[in-house]
Amino acid sequence: MKIAQRIQTIPPYLFAEIDKKKEEAIKKGVDIINLGIGDPDQPT
């Protein structure tokens, strides 16, 4: 199947790229602190 040219020009998903960089850093031994949303239905 041939993929349309306009699909090939779509940039990669930003958060997928961030996850890749995070995993690379973890493999190198960098301590990563995740400040993600967590569990929003629980009080902070």
Backbone as ProteinMPNN parsed JSONL, in Angstrom:
{"seq_chain_A": "MKIAQRIQTIPPYLFAEIDKKKEEAIKKGVDIINLGIGDPDQPT", "coords_chain_A": {"N_chain_A": [[0.845, -1.171, 0.0], [0.581, 2.192, -0.847], [1.574, 5.072, 0.854], [0.026, 8.188, 1.379], [1.43, 11.301, 0.335], [0.932, 13.587, 1.914], [0.49, 12.507, 4.419], [2.994, 11.617, 5.108], [4.283, 13.95, 5.728], [3.437, 14.776, 8.176], [4.352, 15.801, 11.385], [6.132, 14.003, 14.021], [4.39, 12.713, 16.917], [4.471, 14.792, 19.673], [4.574, 14.036, 22.449], [5.229, 11.365, 22.302], [7.802, 11.539, 21.311], [9.021, 12.827, 23.467], [8.751, 10.808, 25.391], [10.477, 8.889, 24.274], [12.966, 10.188, 24.546], [13.021, 10.365, 27.31], [13.142, 7.648, 28.064], [15.632, 6.979, 26.955], [17.299, 8.549, 28.569], [16.824, 7.373, 31.075], [17.903, 4.829, 30.637], [20.558, 5.554, 30.57], [21.021, 6.021, 33.162], [20.048, 8.293, 34.358], [18.215, 10.002, 36.822], [14.867, 10.358, 36.68], [12.224, 12.543, 37.32], [8.843, 12.249, 37.349], [6.447, 14.478, 36.542], [3.857, 14.223, 35.781], [0.249, 14.207, 35.26], [-0.92, 12.342, 36.999], [-3.258, 11.097, 39.294], [-6.073, 12.535, 38.848], [-8.533, 12.547, 40.194], [-8.149, 12.389, 42.86], [-7.666, 14.16, 45.898], [-5.109, 16.672, 46.404]], "CA_chain_A": [[0.0, 0.0, 0.0], [1.328, 3.438, -0.912], [1.112, 6.065, 1.824], [-0.124, 9.508, 0.773], [2.519, 12.241, 0.623], [0.561, 14.496, 3.009], [0.646, 11.776, 5.677], [4.426, 11.533, 5.387], [4.77, 15.25, 6.189], [2.94, 15.038, 9.529], [5.45, 15.639, 12.342], [5.872, 12.978, 15.036], [3.63, 13.127, 18.099], [5.416, 15.393, 20.61], [4.73, 13.297, 23.697], [5.938, 10.127, 21.976], [9.214, 11.919, 21.22], [9.47, 13.078, 24.84], [8.888, 9.492, 26.02], [11.702, 8.271, 23.758], [14.099, 10.855, 25.188], [12.989, 9.984, 28.722], [13.633, 6.271, 28.157], [17.07, 7.02, 26.691], [17.948, 9.092, 29.761], [16.722, 6.361, 32.131], [18.884, 3.788, 30.309], [21.882, 6.094, 30.885], [21.119, 6.142, 34.611], [19.549, 9.587, 34.831], [17.034, 9.892, 37.679], [13.802, 11.179, 36.099], [11.064, 12.8, 38.174], [7.667, 12.398, 36.504], [5.496, 15.46, 37.063], [2.63, 14.032, 35.018], [-1.003, 14.535, 35.926], [-1.187, 11.407, 38.081], [-4.629, 10.649, 39.498], [-6.737, 13.811, 39.088], [-9.744, 12.489, 41.012], [-7.744, 12.349, 44.263], [-7.214, 15.476, 46.374], [-3.654, 16.8, 46.57]], "C_chain_A": [[0.898, 1.245, 0.0], [0.713, 4.447, 0.056], [1.096, 7.433, 1.152], [1.001, 10.44, 1.225], [2.18, 13.14, 1.81], [0.669, 13.817, 4.371], [2.116, 11.728, 6.08], [4.994, 12.846, 5.909], [4.278, 15.608, 7.59], [4.089, 14.821, 10.511], [5.117, 14.559, 13.374], [5.117, 13.572, 16.228], [4.609, 13.578, 19.181], [5.644, 14.533, 21.846], [5.379, 11.937, 23.477], [7.434, 10.405, 21.882], [9.79, 12.18, 22.613], [9.666, 11.757, 25.57], [10.148, 8.778, 25.553], [12.93, 8.863, 24.438], [14.179, 10.485, 26.665], [13.555, 8.584, 28.904], [15.137, 6.198, 27.901], [17.823, 7.511, 27.921], [17.933, 8.073, 30.898], [17.74, 5.253, 31.894], [20.306, 4.234, 30.627], [22.065, 6.301, 32.385], [20.654, 7.467, 35.177], [18.285, 9.357, 35.652], [15.979, 10.873, 37.172], [12.66, 11.316, 37.104], [9.881, 13.084, 37.258], [6.685, 13.353, 37.174], [4.199, 15.421, 36.265], [1.407, 14.269, 35.879], [-1.335, 13.587, 37.077], [-2.64, 10.982, 38.125], [-5.489, 11.865, 39.842], [-8.002, 13.746, 39.941], [-9.43, 12.408, 42.509], [-7.283, 13.74, 44.699], [-5.694, 15.493, 46.557], [-3.3, 17.417, 47.89]], "O_chain_A": [[1.86, 1.324, 0.765], [-0.501, 4.651, 0.077], [2.035, 7.795, 0.442], [1.46, 10.367, 2.365], [3.052, 13.428, 2.63], [0.916, 14.486, 5.374], [2.44, 11.792, 7.266], [6.085, 12.856, 6.479], [4.666, 16.643, 8.133], [4.736, 13.774, 10.481], [3.947, 14.236, 13.576], [5.198, 14.769, 16.503], [5.492, 12.811, 19.565], [6.788, 14.323, 22.249], [6.02, 11.41, 24.387], [8.244, 9.592, 22.326], [10.922, 11.792, 22.901], [10.647, 11.597, 26.297], [10.82, 8.128, 26.354], [13.828, 8.133, 24.856], [15.269, 10.312, 27.209], [14.363, 8.356, 29.805], [15.839, 5.435, 28.563], [18.863, 6.958, 28.278], [18.927, 7.927, 31.608], [18.373, 4.783, 32.839], [21.168, 3.404, 30.919], [23.138, 6.709, 32.831], [20.849, 7.735, 36.362], [17.393, 8.615, 35.24], [16.179, 12.086, 37.231], [12.19, 10.326, 37.666], [9.905, 14.04, 36.483], [6.158, 13.062, 38.248], [3.528, 16.439, 36.092], [1.516, 14.504, 37.083], [-1.978, 14.003, 38.041], [-3.198, 10.555, 37.113], [-5.624, 12.198, 41.019], [-8.501, 14.786, 40.372], [-10.344, 12.362, 43.333], [-6.585, 14.423, 43.949], [-5.076, 14.464, 46.83], [-2.12, 17.597, 48.191]]}, "name": "protein", "num_of_chains": 1, "seq": "MKIAQRIQTIPPYLFAEIDKKKEEAIKKGVDIINLGIGDPDQPT"}
